[in-house]
Structures are given as C-alpha cells and as structure tokens.
C-alpha cells in the first residue's frame, strides 16, 4: 500500500489567520487540528507515509487547500494549538493563488476546493455511516497505490460535494454504524491500515 491520504472538508473553516485562543470560533478549526494530530501522530513519532488535505470553505477569502506532508513535516507537536499555528500561518500567506506555496516545512497552501483535490486522485473512499464496512474493503497491496479517504467536519458534506464524490466514483465506506467525530474516524482508518500491513 502506498501513501495514506485524507481529505477533510471544513465547511466554515476561516481562510485567514486566526486566534489560537479561539479555535472553535475560527469555523471549528479545532476539529481540523484534531484531524491533523490523529492522522500523523504515533506515540513517539510521526507517520511519514501520511498526507492530509484541509479543504477550507469559510470566509473571508475564496476557498483554500492546505496540504500537510508527513515525510517533510516539522514544528508539529501533539496539541491543537500547534496544529492551529501551522494552519494559521498557511492561510495567512500573501499571494496565495492556484499554485501551491510553502508556508512551513511540510505544509503548503493554494486556492481551490474539493474538486481540485479529487481531480488528481484515484482510489477515493468516502467515509460515511451507511457505507460498506471497512474490514470488508479490498485494498491494493501495491506500494505505489495510494488510497484517499474523504470526510466532512461536524456538518458533514454538502449536497454538491456528495454529488461530486459520486461523479469521481468514490466508494462509500463505514468505520462504524454510528456517527463519529472526524478525528476518531481517521484513527480507526489508520489502525485498520496498520493491521493490514502488519499481516503481510
């Protein structure tokens, strides 16, 4: 299995620098911060084979995509403020356009929305409660094949984003019959992938 990729849609996540003292007030930035930590952190290390895209759809700027790359990531500590600081620096960059620019090591930002991420991907998995149970999902053992898991924040996915996922042939997969927090879903996915790799 290749790179593990996650796409988290922040429906109200602000697209300018924000206060680290009020992460929830920045369009529920606290949720995105927890997703970052769940995606990357092991007990005493960072997952180098993981990538996460934050699709930030809030105001005041046009939507932004912030990409975190585990193999190059620095300055990330296992707390929400640390992740929030890296996001804030990224969205606060001047001159952000359709091409990625680096804000800190392992973090990039550009303008764009969900379709801009999906158009570059294959093997797209849409995480939702009514999908196929993840343990029944067949995954490639090819180390060059990445798999992309897409999930929403506390508001879920907008109708147009659900339609977009259908257009790109996303497979609907469930990690639980219950509605879970996005960061918990990521931990469950990582655990499932870890177990599959350890059985090779």
C-alpha positions in Angstrom: 0.0 0.0 0.0 1.3 3.4 -0.9 0.6 6.8 0.6 -2.3 7.2 3.1 -4.2 10.3 2.2 -7.0 12.1 4.0 -9.2 14.9 2.8 -11.1 16.8 5.4 -13.7 19.4 4.4 -14.0 22.3 6.8 -17.4 23.8 5.8 -16.9 27.0 7.8 -13.1 27.0 8.4 -11.8 30.5 8.1 -9.5 31.4 5.2 -7.3 34.0 7.0 -5.1 34.0 10.1 -7.0 33.4 13.3 -6.5 33.5 17.1 -5.1 30.3 18.7 -7.1 31.2 21.8 -10.5 30.5 20.0 -10.0 27.6 17.6 -13.8 26.7 17.6 -14.6 30.3 16.8 -12.5 30.1 13.6 -15.0 27.9 11.8 -14.4 24.9 14.1 -10.7 24.9 13.4 -10.4 22.7 16.5 -11.9 19.8 14.5 -9.3 20.2 11.7 -6.5 20.4 14.3 -7.6 17.2 15.9 -7.8 15.5 12.5 -4.2 16.5 11.8 -3.0 15.1 15.0 -5.0 11.9 14.6 -3.6 11.4 11.1 0.1 11.9 11.9 1.0 11.1 15.5 2.3 7.8 16.8 3.4 7.5 20.5 6.9 8.8 19.8 7.0 9.5 16.1 5.1 10.9 13.1 3.7 8.9 10.3 5.9 9.6 7.2 3.5 7.8 4.8 0.5 10.1 5.5 -0.7 13.2 3.7 -3.8 15.3 4.7 -5.6 18.0 2.8 -7.7 20.5 4.6 -10.4 22.0 2.3 -11.3 25.2 3.9 -14.6 26.7 2.7 -15.2 29.5 5.1 -14.8 33.3 4.8 -13.4 35.8 4.0 -11.2 34.7 1.1 -12.0 32.1 -1.6 -11.7 28.5 -0.5 -8.2 27.2 0.3 -6.5 23.9 0.3 -3.8 23.3 3.0 -1.7 20.2 2.5 0.3 18.6 5.3 3.0 16.1 4.2 4.2 13.7 6.9 7.6 13.0 5.2 8.6 16.6 5.4 6.6 17.9 8.4 8.4 19.9 11.1 7.2 22.0 14.1 4.1 19.9 14.7 3.5 18.9 18.3 0.6 16.8 19.6 -1.7 19.6 20.7 -4.4 21.6 18.9 -2.6 24.9 19.2 0.5 23.6 17.5 -1.5 22.3 14.5 -3.6 25.6 14.6 -0.5 27.7 14.4 0.7 25.9 11.2 -2.7 26.2 9.6 -2.9 29.9 10.6 0.5 30.6 9.0 -0.6 28.8 5.9 -3.9 30.6 5.3 -2.2 33.9 6.3 0.3 33.7 3.4 0.3 36.6 1.0 0.0 35.9 -2.7 -1.8 32.6 -2.5 -3.1 31.5 -5.9 -3.8 28.3 -7.8 -0.3 27.1 -7.4 1.0 25.7 -4.1 3.3 27.8 -1.9 5.1 26.5 1.2 4.3 28.2 4.5 6.4 26.0 6.8 8.3 22.7 6.2 5.8 20.1 5.2 2.9 22.5 4.8 1.6 24.0 1.6 -1.4 26.2 0.6 -3.2 27.1 -2.5 -6.6 28.3 -3.7 -9.1 25.6 -4.5 -11.9 23.3 -3.4 -12.8 19.7 -3.1 -12.8 19.1 -6.8 -9.3 20.4 -7.2 -8.1 17.7 -4.8 -10.3 14.9 -6.2 -9.3 15.6 -9.8 -5.8 14.5 -9.0 -6.7 11.3 -7.2 -7.7 7.6 -7.7 -9.0 5.1 -5.2 -11.3 7.6 -3.5 -13.1 6.4 -0.3 -16.0 8.5 1.1 -16.4 7.8 4.8 -20.0 7.7 6.0 -22.1 5.6 8.3 -24.1 3.8 5.6 -21.1 2.6 3.5 -19.5 -0.8 3.2 -17.8 -1.9 6.4 -14.1 -1.0 6.1 -13.0 -4.6 7.1 -14.7 -5.9 4.0 -13.0 -3.4 1.7 -10.4 -4.8 -0.7 -7.3 -2.7 -0.9 -4.3 -3.0 -3.2 -1.1 -4.3 -1.8 0.9 -2.3 -4.4 3.2 0.0 -2.6 2.7 2.6 -5.4 -1.1 2.7 -5.0 -2.3 5.5 -2.7 -5.8 5.4 -1.1 -7.7 8.6 -0.4 -10.2 8.9 2.5 -12.6 11.9 2.3 -14.7 13.0 5.3 -16.5 16.1 6.5 -16.4 18.1 9.7 -19.2 18.3 12.2 -21.6 19.5 9.4 -20.8 16.5 7.2 -20.7 17.0 3.5 -22.8 19.4 1.5 -25.1 18.0 -1.2 -23.0 19.3 -4.0 -19.8 17.7 -2.5 -21.6 14.4 -2.2 -22.6 14.6 -5.8 -19.0 15.4 -6.7 -17.8 12.3 -4.9 -20.3 10.2 -6.8 -19.0 11.7 -10.1 -15.5 10.7 -9.2 -16.6 7.2 -8.4 -15.9 7.3 -4.7 -16.6 4.1 -2.7 -18.7 4.7 0.3 -17.1 3.0 3.4 -18.1 3.0 7.0 -15.9 2.6 10.1 -18.9 2.4 12.5 -22.7 2.2 12.3 -22.7 5.4 14.4 -21.8 8.9 13.6 -18.3 9.5 14.9 -16.0 12.6 15.2 -13.9 13.1 12.1 -10.6 12.7 14.1 -11.8 9.4 15.5 -12.7 8.1 12.1 -9.1 8.8 11.0 -7.6 6.9 13.9 -9.8 3.9 13.1 -8.7 4.0 9.4 -5.1 4.3 10.4 -5.5 1.3 12.8 -7.1 -0.8 10.1 -4.3 0.0 7.6 -1.7 -0.7 10.2 -3.2 -4.1 10.9 -3.3 -5.0 7.2 0.3 -4.0 6.7 1.5 -5.9 9.8 -0.1 -9.1 8.3 1.9 -9.0 5.1 
